[in-house]
């Protein structure tokens, strides 16, 4: 088996979210324009470099989607959650290839948490937060899509 690499080495990965925290860091958010989806692929572990969403923002589920310019066989996903050593979060993963999997963070790690996922030529992968209370946030610092 060849060594796995991040999908960014193979293709362009575009990011989109249905909602995000638009506060700047002065008010607990991110600079300069809020905690947007693009910050989850900037290779930074800084607290101000994350996507954050609460269902109270849009009265809808919090969902972030990654679109791959070229379809990818994703073998593993690595996610660094903001406050990952304090919060347990559940995400439903869906791919354009029909892939679906629900994952739950440990709530004990401030580093990447890793899950095997095995997509087949997926064009996009979405992650939807599940079971958030009205006052809870999903916050993701960084995501890596590992491919062969």
DSSP file (Angstrom, degrees, kcal/mol; ACC not computed):
  #  RESIDUE AA STRUCTURE BP1 BP2  ACC     N-H-->O    O-->H-N    N-H-->O    O-->H-N    TCO  KAPPA ALPHA  PHI   PSI    X-CA   Y-CA   Z-CA
    1    1 A X              0   0    0      0, 0.0     2,-0.1     0, 0.0     3,-0.1   0.000 360.0 360.0 360.0 134.8    0.0    0.0    0.0
    2    2 A X        -     0   0    0      1,-0.1     2,-0.1   146,-0.1     0, 0.0  -0.378 360.0 -87.4 -77.1 160.1    1.3    3.4   -0.9
    3    3 A X        -     0   0    0      1,-0.1     2,-0.2    -2,-0.1    -1,-0.1  -0.423  46.2-115.6 -67.3 140.4    1.6    6.2    1.7
    4    4 A X        -     0   0    0     -2,-0.1     2,-0.3    -3,-0.1   144,-0.2  -0.518  33.3-169.7 -77.2 145.1   -1.6    8.2    2.1
    5    5 A X  E     -A  147   0A   0    142,-2.6   142,-3.2    -2,-0.2     2,-0.2  -0.911  31.8 -92.1-129.8 159.5   -1.5   11.9    1.2
    6    6 A X  E >   -A  146   0A   0     -2,-0.3     3,-2.4   140,-0.2     4,-0.3  -0.483  36.1-120.8 -68.9 141.0   -3.9   14.8    1.7
    7    7 A X  G >> S+     0   0    0    138,-2.6     3,-2.2     1,-0.3     4,-2.2   0.743 107.0  76.8 -55.5 -25.1   -6.3   15.3   -1.3
    8    8 A X  G 34 S+     0   0    0      1,-0.3    -1,-0.3     2,-0.2     5,-0.1   0.746  88.5  59.0 -60.8 -21.0   -4.9   18.8   -1.7
    9    9 A X  G <4 S+     0   0    0     -3,-2.4    -1,-0.3     1,-0.1    -2,-0.2   0.618 114.7  35.3 -80.0 -11.9   -1.8   17.2   -3.3
   10   10 A X  T <4 S-     0   0    0     -3,-2.2     2,-0.3     1,-0.3    -2,-0.2   0.682 126.5  -5.1-111.4 -27.1   -4.0   15.6   -6.0
   11   11 A X  S  < S-     0   0    0     -4,-2.2     2,-0.3    58,-0.0    -1,-0.3  -0.975  76.5 -82.0-161.0 166.4   -6.8   18.1   -6.7
   12   12 A X        -     0   0    0     -2,-0.3    57,-2.7    -3,-0.1     2,-0.6  -0.639  38.6-154.6 -77.6 137.0   -8.4   21.4   -5.7
   13   13 A X  E     -E   68   0B   0     -2,-0.3     2,-0.3    55,-0.2    55,-0.2  -0.955   7.1-161.5-118.3 113.2  -10.7   21.2   -2.8
   14   14 A X  E     -E   67   0B   0     53,-3.0    53,-2.4    -2,-0.6     2,-0.3  -0.677   7.1-149.6 -93.8 150.1  -13.5   23.8   -2.6
   15   15 A X  E     +E   66   0B   0     -2,-0.3     2,-0.3    51,-0.2    51,-0.2  -0.922  19.3 166.8-124.0 144.3  -15.3   24.5    0.7
   16   16 A X  E     -E   65   0B   0     49,-1.9    49,-3.6    -2,-0.3     2,-0.3  -0.981   9.6-170.6-153.4 142.9  -18.9   25.7    1.4
   17   17 A X  E     -E   64   0B   0     -2,-0.3    47,-0.2    47,-0.2     3,-0.1  -0.989  26.5-136.9-135.4 147.5  -21.1   25.9    4.5
   18   18 A X  S    S+     0   0    0     45,-2.0     2,-0.3    -2,-0.3    46,-0.1   0.691  90.8   3.7 -75.5 -17.3  -24.8   26.7    4.9
   19   19 A X        +     0   0    0     44,-0.4     2,-0.3     2,-0.0    -1,-0.2  -0.980  65.1 178.4-160.2 155.7  -24.1   28.9    7.9
   20   20 A X        -     0   0    0     -2,-0.3     2,-0.7    -3,-0.1    33,-0.2  -0.985  41.0 -92.6-157.3 161.2  -21.1   30.2    9.9
   21   21 A X  B     -I   35   0C   0     31,-1.9    14,-3.2    14,-0.5     9,-0.3  -0.681  33.7-169.1 -76.9 113.4  -20.3   32.4   12.9
   22   22 A X        +     0   0    0     -2,-0.7    -1,-0.1    12,-0.3     2,-0.1   0.349  45.7 117.8 -91.5   8.3  -19.7   35.8   11.4
   23   23 A X        -     0   0    0      4,-0.1     7,-2.0     1,-0.1    12,-0.2  -0.445  62.7-126.8 -71.5 147.5  -18.2   37.4   14.6
   24   24 A X    > > -     0   0    0      5,-0.3     5,-2.5    -2,-0.1     3,-2.0  -0.418  33.6 -95.7 -84.7 170.3  -14.6   38.6   14.5
   25   25 A X  G > 5S+     0   0    0      1,-0.3     3,-1.7     3,-0.3     6,-0.1   0.787 121.3  69.4 -60.9 -28.0  -12.1   37.4   17.1
   26   26 A X  G 3 5S+     0   0    0      1,-0.3    -1,-0.3     2,-0.1    -3,-0.0   0.798 108.7  37.1 -57.5 -28.2  -12.8   40.5   19.2
   27   27 A X  G < 5S-     0   0    0     -3,-2.0    -1,-0.3     3,-0.1    -2,-0.2   0.071 134.7 -82.1-114.5  21.8  -16.2   39.0   19.9
   28   28 A X  T < 5S+     0   0    0     -3,-1.7    -3,-0.3     1,-0.2    -2,-0.1   0.468 102.7  91.7  95.7   2.7  -15.2   35.3   20.2
   29   29 A X  S   <S-     0   0    0     -5,-2.5     2,-0.3     1,-0.1    -5,-0.3   0.183  77.7 -75.5-103.6-138.6  -15.2   34.5   16.4
   30   30 A X     >  -     0   0    0     -7,-2.0     4,-1.4    -9,-0.3     2,-0.3  -0.915  49.9 -82.9-130.6 152.6  -12.5   34.6   13.7
   31   31 A X  T  4 S+     0   0    0     17,-0.3     2,-0.0    -2,-0.3    -8,-0.0  -0.747  88.4   1.5-103.9 155.7  -10.7   37.3   11.7
   32   32 A X  T  4 S+     0   0    0     -2,-0.3    -1,-0.2     3,-0.0     3,-0.1  -0.974 137.5   1.7 -89.9 -13.1  -11.1   39.0    9.3
   33   33 A X  T  4 S-     0   0    0      1,-0.5    -2,-0.2   -10,-0.1     2,-0.2   0.185 106.5 -86.2-122.0  17.6  -14.6   37.8    8.2
   34   34 A X     <  -     0   0    0     -4,-1.4     2,-1.5    14,-0.1    -1,-0.5  -0.474  67.5 -42.6 103.3 179.9  -15.8   35.3   10.7
   35   35 A X  B    S+I   21   0C   0    -14,-3.2    17,-1.4    -2,-0.2   -14,-0.5  -0.609  73.9 176.5 -91.4  78.4  -15.4   31.5   11.1
   36   36 A X    >   -     0   0    0     -2,-1.5     3,-1.4    15,-0.2     4,-0.2  -0.345  43.9-109.5 -87.4 162.4  -15.9   30.4    7.5
   37   37 A X  G >  S+     0   0    0      1,-0.3     3,-2.1     2,-0.2     4,-0.2   0.833 112.1  67.5 -57.0 -37.0  -15.6   27.0    5.8
   38   38 A X  G >  S+     0   0    0      1,-0.3     3,-1.4   -23,-0.2    -1,-0.3   0.754  87.1  69.0 -60.0 -24.2  -12.4   27.9    4.0
   39   39 A X  G X  S+     0   0    0     -3,-1.4     3,-0.8     1,-0.3     5,-0.3   0.623  84.5  70.5 -71.9 -11.7  -10.6   28.1    7.4
   40   40 A X  G <  S+     0   0    0     -3,-2.1   103,-2.5     1,-0.2    -1,-0.3   0.516 104.8  39.5 -82.1  -3.7  -10.9   24.3    7.8
   41   41 A X  G <  S+     0   0    0     -3,-1.4    -1,-0.2   101,-0.2    -2,-0.2   0.043  84.7  97.8-130.6  25.8   -8.4   23.7    5.0
   42   42 A X  S <  S-     0   0    0     -3,-0.8    -2,-0.1     2,-0.2     3,-0.1   0.369  89.8-120.7 -97.2   5.4   -5.8   26.5    5.6
   43   43 A X  S    S+     0   0    0      1,-0.2     2,-0.4   100,-0.1    99,-0.1   0.744  71.2 128.0  62.8  27.3   -3.4   24.2    7.5
   44   44 A X        -     0   0    0     -5,-0.3    -1,-0.2    97,-0.3    -2,-0.2  -0.932  45.8-167.5-115.5 138.1   -3.6   26.3   10.6
   45   45 A X        +     0   0    0     -2,-0.4    -1,-0.1    -3,-0.1    97,-0.1   0.235  46.9 130.7-102.0  10.7   -4.4   25.1   14.1
   46   46 A X    >   -     0   0    0      1,-0.1     3,-2.0    95,-0.1    -2,-0.1  -0.370  67.3-123.9 -65.4 143.6   -5.0   28.6   15.5
   47   47 A X  T 3  S+     0   0    0      1,-0.3    -1,-0.1    -2,-0.0    35,-0.0   0.822 112.2  55.6 -57.1 -32.6   -8.2   29.0   17.5
   48   48 A X  T 3  S+     0   0    0      1,-0.2     2,-0.7   -18,-0.1   -17,-0.3   0.415  93.2  77.0 -82.8   3.0   -9.2   31.9   15.2
   49   49 A X  S <  S+     0   0    0     -3,-2.0     2,-0.3   -19,-0.1    -1,-0.2  -0.740  75.8  96.7-115.0  81.8   -8.9   29.6   12.2
   50   50 A X        -     0   0    0     -2,-0.7     2,-0.5   -16,-0.1    91,-0.2  -0.976  69.9-112.9-156.4 162.6  -12.0   27.4   12.2
   51   51 A X  E     -B  140   0A   0     89,-2.5    89,-2.5    -2,-0.3     2,-0.4  -0.931  37.8-177.3 -99.5 130.7  -15.5   27.0   10.9
   52   52 A X  E     +B  139   0A   0    -17,-1.4   -31,-1.9    -2,-0.5     2,-0.3  -0.989   5.8 170.6-130.4 141.0  -18.1   27.4   13.6
   53   53 A X  E     -B  138   0A   0     85,-2.2    85,-2.7    -2,-0.4     2,-0.4  -0.997  14.3-168.8-149.1 144.8  -21.9   27.0   13.3
   54   54 A X    >>  -     0   0    0     -2,-0.3     3,-2.2    83,-0.2     4,-0.6  -0.989  31.0-127.4-130.2 142.0  -24.8   26.9   15.6
   55   55 A X  H 3>>S+     0   0    0     81,-0.5     4,-1.7    -2,-0.4     5,-0.7   0.751 108.3  67.8 -61.0 -22.0  -28.3   25.8   14.6
   56   56 A X  H 345S+     0   0    0     78,-0.4    -1,-0.3    80,-0.3    78,-0.1   0.685  89.1  67.4 -70.9 -15.9  -29.6   29.1   16.0
   57   57 A X  H <45S+     0   0    0     -3,-2.2    -1,-0.2     1,-0.2    -2,-0.2   0.924 124.5   4.3 -68.8 -44.7  -27.8   31.0   13.3
   58   58 A X  H  <5S-     0   0    0     -4,-0.6    -2,-0.2     2,-0.3    -1,-0.2   0.326  93.5-117.3-124.6   4.5  -29.9   29.7   10.4
   59   59 A X  T  <5S+     0   0    0     -4,-1.7     2,-0.3     1,-0.2    -3,-0.2   0.878  87.1  91.7  54.8  38.6  -32.6   27.7   12.1
   60   60 A X  S   <S-     0   0    0     -5,-0.7    -2,-0.3    -6,-0.2    -1,-0.2  -0.934  89.3 -71.7-150.3 169.0  -31.2   24.7   10.2
   61   61 A X        -     0   0    0     -2,-0.3     2,-0.6    -3,-0.1    69,-0.1  -0.394  50.9-115.6 -63.4 144.2  -28.7   21.9   10.5
   62   62 A X        +     0   0    0     67,-0.3    67,-2.8    -9,-0.1     2,-0.4  -0.754  45.0 172.0 -83.9 122.3  -25.1   23.0   10.4
   63   63 A X  E     - F   0 128B   0     -2,-0.6   -45,-2.0    65,-0.2   -44,-0.4  -0.998  20.4-168.6-138.9 136.4  -23.5   21.5    7.3
   64   64 A X  E     -EF  17 127B   0     63,-2.3    63,-2.8    -2,-0.4     2,-0.4  -0.973  12.2-162.7-121.6 138.8  -20.1   21.9    5.6
   65   65 A X  E     -EF  16 126B   0    -49,-3.6   -49,-1.9    -2,-0.4     2,-0.5  -0.965   7.9-158.6-127.8 138.8  -19.4   20.5    2.1
   66   66 A X  E     -EF  15 125B   0     59,-2.7    59,-2.4    -2,-0.4     2,-0.5  -0.970   9.0-160.3-116.3 126.6  -16.1   19.9    0.3
   67   67 A X  E     -EF  14 124B   0    -53,-2.4   -53,-3.0    -2,-0.5     2,-0.5  -0.922   7.9-147.3-110.8 129.9  -16.1   19.6   -3.5
   68   68 A X  E     -E   13   0B   0     55,-2.9   -55,-0.2    -2,-0.5     4,-0.1  -0.836   8.9-146.2 -99.4 126.3  -13.2   17.9   -5.2
   69   69 A X  E    S+     0   0B   0    -57,-2.7     2,-0.4    -2,-0.5    -1,-0.1   0.878  96.6  30.6 -58.0 -38.0  -12.3   19.3   -8.7
   70   70 A X  E    S-     0   0B   0    -58,-0.3    -1,-0.1    -3,-0.1    52,-0.1  -0.981 106.3 -99.7-118.4 135.2  -11.3   15.7   -9.6
   71   71 A X  E     -     0   0B   0     -2,-0.4     2,-0.4    50,-0.1    52,-0.2  -0.167  44.1-152.5 -54.0 145.2  -13.2   12.7   -8.0
   72   72 A X  E     - F   0 122B   0     50,-2.4    50,-2.4    48,-0.1     2,-0.9  -0.935  22.9-140.5-127.8 144.6  -11.3   11.1   -5.1
   73   73 A X        -     0   0    0     -2,-0.4    75,-0.7    48,-0.2     2,-0.5  -0.863  32.2-160.9 -95.6  96.2  -11.1    7.8   -3.4
   74   74 A X  E     +C  147   0A   0     -2,-0.9    45,-2.5     1,-0.2    73,-0.2  -0.707  17.9 177.7 -86.7 125.1  -10.9    8.9    0.2
   75   75 A X  E     +     0   0A   0     71,-2.8    42,-1.9    -2,-0.5    43,-0.5   0.777  66.2   8.9 -94.3 -33.8   -9.5    6.3    2.5
   76   76 A X  E     -CD 146 116A   0     70,-1.5    70,-2.8    40,-0.3     2,-0.4  -0.992  58.8-147.8-150.4 148.7   -9.4    8.2    5.8
   77   77 A X  E     -CD 145 115A   0     38,-2.7    38,-2.4    -2,-0.3     2,-0.5  -0.982  10.0-163.9-121.6 136.8  -10.7   11.5    7.2
   78   78 A X  E     -CD 144 114A   0     66,-2.6    66,-2.7    -2,-0.4     2,-0.4  -0.982   9.9-175.4-120.5 126.9   -8.8   13.4    9.9
   79   79 A X  E     -CD 143 113A   0     34,-2.7    34,-2.5    -2,-0.5     2,-0.7  -0.983  16.2-159.9-127.7 129.8  -10.6   16.2   11.8
   80   80 A X  E     -C  142   0A   0     62,-2.9    61,-2.6    -2,-0.4    62,-1.5  -0.941  20.6-154.1-104.9 112.8   -9.3   18.5   14.4
   81   81 A X  E >   -C  140   0A   0     -2,-0.7     3,-1.6    30,-0.5     2,-0.3  -0.671  20.1-114.6 -87.3 138.4  -12.2   19.9   16.4
   82   82 A X  T 3  S+     0   0    0     57,-2.0    57,-0.3    -2,-0.3     5,-0.1  -0.583 108.2   6.8 -66.7 130.7  -12.0   23.3   18.1
   83   83 A X  T >> S+     0   0    0     -2,-0.3     3,-2.2     1,-0.1     4,-1.9   0.841  86.7 157.9  58.2  35.4  -12.2   22.5   21.9
   84   84 A X  T <4  +     0   0    0     -3,-1.6    25,-1.3     1,-0.3    23,-0.3   0.688  66.8  58.8 -63.6 -19.0  -12.0   18.8   20.9
   85   85 A X  T 34 S+     0   0    0     23,-0.3    -1,-0.3    -4,-0.2    25,-0.1   0.383 115.6  34.9 -90.1   4.8  -10.7   18.0   24.4
   86   86 A X  T <4 S+     0   0    0     -3,-2.2     2,-0.4    23,-0.2    -2,-0.2   0.590 111.3  58.1-124.3 -25.3  -13.9   19.4   25.9
   87   87 A X     <  -     0   0    0     -4,-1.9     2,-0.5    -5,-0.1    20,-0.3  -0.881  58.5-149.6-120.1 141.7  -16.7   18.7   23.5
   88   88 A X        -     0   0    0     -2,-0.4     2,-0.4    19,-0.1    18,-0.1  -0.941  26.7-179.2-102.9 127.5  -18.2   15.5   22.0
   89   89 A X        -     0   0    0     -2,-0.5    16,-3.1    -5,-0.1     2,-0.4  -0.974  17.2-149.9-131.6 144.7  -19.7   16.1   18.5
   90   90 A X  E     -HG 104 130B   0     40,-0.7    40,-2.7    -2,-0.4     2,-0.4  -0.941  13.8-172.3-115.8 134.0  -21.4   13.9   16.0
   91   91 A X  E     -HG 103 129B   0     12,-2.7    12,-2.8    -2,-0.4     2,-0.6  -0.968  18.2-144.6-125.4 139.5  -21.2   14.3   12.2
   92   92 A X  E     -HG 102 128B   0     36,-2.7    36,-2.2    -2,-0.4     2,-0.4  -0.927  22.0-155.4-100.3 118.0  -23.1   12.6    9.4
   93   93 A X  E     +HG 101 127B   0      8,-3.6     8,-2.0    -2,-0.6     2,-0.4  -0.769  14.9 178.2 -94.5 137.0  -20.8   12.2    6.4
   94   94 A X  E     -HG 100 126B   0     32,-2.1    32,-3.1    -2,-0.4     2,-0.3  -0.999   7.7-163.9-138.4 139.3  -22.3   11.8    2.9
   95   95 A X  E >   - G   0 125B   0      4,-2.4     3,-1.7    -2,-0.4    30,-0.2  -0.837  33.7-116.3-119.5 160.5  -20.5   11.5   -0.4
   96   96 A X  T 3  S+     0   0    0     28,-1.9    29,-0.1    -2,-0.3    -1,-0.1   0.708 113.5  64.5 -64.5 -19.4  -21.7   11.9   -4.0
   97   97 A X  T 3  S-     0   0    0     27,-0.3    -1,-0.3     2,-0.0    25,-0.1   0.345 126.8 -95.7 -86.3   6.3  -20.9    8.2   -4.5
   98   98 A X  S <  S+     0   0    0     -3,-1.7    -2,-0.1     1,-0.3     2,-0.1   0.374  75.3 150.5  94.5  -3.9  -23.6    7.2   -2.0
   99   99 A X        +     0   0    0     21,-0.1    -4,-2.4    -5,-0.0     2,-0.3  -0.374  17.3 173.9 -61.9 137.2  -21.2    6.9    0.9
  100  100 A X  E     +H   94   0B   0     -6,-0.2     2,-0.3    17,-0.1    -6,-0.2  -0.987   6.8 155.7-145.2 139.5  -22.7    7.5    4.3
  101  101 A X  E     -H   93   0B   0     -8,-2.0    -8,-3.6    -2,-0.3     2,-0.5  -0.941  29.4-141.2-160.4 140.8  -21.2    7.2    7.8
  102  102 A X  E     -H   92   0B   0     -2,-0.3     2,-0.3   -10,-0.2   -10,-0.2  -0.918  24.6-175.6-105.4 130.2  -21.9    8.8   11.2
  103  103 A X  E     -H   91   0B   0    -12,-2.8   -12,-2.7    -2,-0.5     2,-0.4  -0.905  11.3-157.5-124.3 152.8  -18.9    9.6   13.3
  104  104 A X  E     -H   90   0B   0     -2,-0.3   -14,-0.2   -14,-0.2     2,-0.0  -0.997  17.8-128.6-132.3 130.9  -18.5   10.9   16.9
  105  105 A X        -     0   0    0    -16,-3.1     8,-0.0    -2,-0.4   -21,-0.0  -0.323  18.7-125.5 -72.6 160.4  -15.5   12.7   18.3
  106  106 A X        -     0   0    0    -18,-0.1   -18,-0.1     1,-0.1    -1,-0.1   0.794  23.5-137.6 -78.4 -29.6  -14.1   11.5   21.6
  107  107 A X  S    S+     0   0    0    -20,-0.3   -19,-0.1   -23,-0.3    -1,-0.1   0.567  89.1  81.1  78.4   8.4  -14.2   14.8   23.5
  108  108 A X  S    S+     0   0    0    -22,-0.1     2,-0.4   -21,-0.1   -23,-0.3   0.315  71.9  83.5-126.1   6.1  -10.8   14.1   24.8
  109  109 A X        -     0   0    0    -25,-1.3   -28,-0.2     1,-0.1   -23,-0.2  -0.944  40.2-177.1-124.2 132.6   -8.4   15.1   22.0
  110  110 A X  S    S+     0   0    0     -2,-0.4     2,-0.2   -26,-0.2    -1,-0.1   0.270  77.6  66.2 -99.2   8.3   -7.0   18.5   21.0
  111  111 A X  S    S-     0   0    0      1,-0.2   -30,-0.5   -27,-0.1    -2,-0.1  -0.469 104.4 -54.4-113.3-173.4   -5.3   16.8   18.0
  112  112 A X        -     0   0    0    -32,-0.2     2,-0.4    -2,-0.2   -32,-0.2  -0.382  45.6-152.5 -62.1 140.3   -6.6   15.2   14.8
  113  113 A X  E     -D   79   0A   0    -34,-2.5   -34,-2.7    -4,-0.1     2,-0.4  -0.931  17.0-147.6-109.9 144.9   -9.1   12.4   15.3
  114  114 A X  E     +D   78   0A   0     -2,-0.4     2,-0.3   -36,-0.2   -36,-0.2  -0.913  19.0 178.7-124.7 138.3   -9.1    9.8   12.5
  115  115 A X  E     -D   77   0A   0    -38,-2.4   -38,-2.7    -2,-0.4     2,-0.4  -0.997  28.5-126.7-134.2 139.9  -11.8    7.6   10.9
  116  116 A X  E     +D   76   0A   0     -2,-0.3   -40,-0.3   -40,-0.2   -41,-0.1  -0.706  38.3 160.0 -78.8 133.5  -11.6    5.1    8.0
  117  117 A X        -     0   0    0    -42,-1.9   -41,-0.2    -2,-0.4   -42,-0.2   0.696  23.9-158.6-129.7 -35.6  -14.2    6.1    5.4
  118  118 A X        -     0   0    0    -43,-0.5   -43,-0.2   -44,-0.1     2,-0.2   0.957  14.7-174.7  54.5  71.2  -13.4    4.6    1.9
  119  119 A X        -     0   0    0    -45,-2.5     2,-0.5   -20,-0.1    -1,-0.1  -0.505  20.1-132.2 -86.8 165.4  -15.3    6.6   -0.7
  120  120 A X  S    S-     0   0    0     -2,-0.2   -47,-0.2   -47,-0.2   -21,-0.1  -0.901  73.0 -38.7-125.8 101.5  -15.3    5.6   -4.4
  121  121 A X  S    S-     0   0    0     -2,-0.5   -48,-0.2     1,-0.2     2,-0.2   0.896  82.5-174.8  52.2  45.7  -14.6    8.4   -6.8
  122  122 A X  E     -F   72   0B   0    -50,-2.4   -50,-2.4     1,-0.1    -1,-0.2  -0.511  24.2-163.6 -76.2 140.4  -16.6   10.9   -4.8
  123  123 A X  E    S+     0   0B   0      1,-0.3   -55,-2.9   -52,-0.2     2,-0.3   0.690  76.0   8.8 -92.8 -24.8  -17.1   14.4   -6.2
  124  124 A X  E     -F   67   0B   0    -57,-0.2   -28,-1.9   -52,-0.1     2,-0.4  -0.989  58.1-157.8-152.1 157.6  -18.1   15.9   -2.9
  125  125 A X  E     -FG  66  95B   0    -59,-2.4   -59,-2.7    -2,-0.3     2,-0.3  -0.986  12.9-164.0-138.3 126.9  -18.3   15.1    0.8
  126  126 A X  E     -FG  65  94B   0    -32,-3.1   -32,-2.1    -2,-0.4     2,-0.4  -0.818   6.6-157.9-110.7 153.3  -20.6   16.8    3.3
  127  127 A X  E     -FG  64  93B   0    -63,-2.8   -63,-2.3    -2,-0.3     2,-0.5  -0.980  10.6-169.6-130.5 117.6  -20.5   16.8    7.0
  128  128 A X  E     -FG  63  92B   0    -36,-2.2   -36,-2.7    -2,-0.4   -65,-0.2  -0.926  21.9-125.6-113.0 128.1  -23.7   17.6    8.9
  129  129 A X  E     - G   0  91B   0    -67,-2.8     2,-0.3    -2,-0.5   -67,-0.3  -0.501  29.1-160.8 -71.0 135.5  -23.7   18.2   12.7
  130  130 A X  E     + G   0  90B   0    -40,-2.7   -40,-0.7    -2,-0.2    -1,-0.0  -0.871  59.3  11.6-116.8 151.2  -26.2   16.0   14.6
  131  131 A X  S    S+     0   0    0     -2,-0.3     2,-0.4     1,-0.2    -1,-0.2   0.770  74.2 161.8  60.9  32.9  -27.8   16.3   18.0
  132  132 A X        -     0   0    0     -3,-0.2    -1,-0.2     4,-0.1     2,-0.1  -0.702  33.5-135.0 -82.7 133.6  -26.7   19.9   18.7
  133  133 A X    >   -     0   0    0     -2,-0.4     3,-2.0     1,-0.1   -78,-0.3  -0.411  33.3 -98.0 -75.7 164.6  -28.6   21.7   21.5
  134  134 A X  T 3  S+     0   0    0      1,-0.3   -78,-0.4    -2,-0.1    -1,-0.1   0.794 124.9  43.3 -55.8 -31.5  -29.8   25.2   20.8
  135  135 A X  T 3  S+     0   0    0    -80,-0.1    -1,-0.3   -81,-0.1     2,-0.3   0.286  97.4  98.7-100.1  10.9  -26.8   26.7   22.7
  136  136 A X    <   -     0   0    0     -3,-2.0   -81,-0.5     2,-0.0     2,-0.3  -0.690  54.9-153.4-102.5 154.2  -24.2   24.3   21.3
  137  137 A X        -     0   0    0     -2,-0.3     2,-0.5   -83,-0.1   -83,-0.2  -0.892  12.2-142.5-120.8 149.4  -21.7   24.9   18.4
  138  138 A X  E     +B   53   0A   0    -85,-2.7   -85,-2.2    -2,-0.3     2,-0.4  -0.972  28.7 178.6-103.7 128.0  -19.9   22.7   16.0
  139  139 A X  E     -B   52   0A   0     -2,-0.5   -57,-2.0   -57,-0.3     2,-0.5  -0.976  10.0-173.0-137.3 120.8  -16.4   24.0   15.4
  140  140 A X  E     -BC  51  81A   0    -89,-2.5   -89,-2.5    -2,-0.4   -59,-0.2  -0.961   8.4-174.6-118.8 123.3  -13.9   22.4   13.1
  141  141 A X  E    S-     0   0A   0    -61,-2.6     2,-0.3    -2,-0.5   -97,-0.3   0.899  70.5  -5.2 -81.3 -44.4  -10.3   23.7   13.0
  142  142 A X  E     - C   0  80A   0    -62,-1.5   -62,-2.9  -101,-0.1     2,-0.4  -0.996  54.7-161.7-155.2 146.0   -8.9   21.6   10.2
  143  143 A X  E     - C   0  79A   0   -103,-2.5     2,-0.4    -2,-0.3   -64,-0.2  -0.996   5.9-168.2-130.7 136.3   -9.9   18.7    8.0
  144  144 A X  E     - C   0  78A   0    -66,-2.7   -66,-2.6    -2,-0.4     2,-0.7  -0.994   9.2-155.9-125.5 130.5   -7.7   16.3    6.0
  145  145 A X  E     - C   0  77A   0     -2,-0.4  -138,-2.6   -68,-0.2     2,-0.5  -0.919  17.5-151.9-103.8 110.9   -8.9   13.9    3.3
  146  146 A X  E     +AC   6  76A   0    -70,-2.8   -71,-2.8    -2,-0.7   -70,-1.5  -0.735  19.3 176.2 -93.5 127.0   -6.4   11.1    3.0
  147  147 A X  E      AC   5  74A   0   -142,-3.2  -142,-2.6    -2,-0.5   -73,-0.1  -0.849 360.0 360.0-126.0 159.5   -6.1    9.4   -0.4
  148  148 A X              0   0    0    -75,-0.7  -146,-0.1    -2,-0.3  -142,-0.1   0.457 360.0 360.0 -69.4 360.0   -3.9    6.7   -1.9
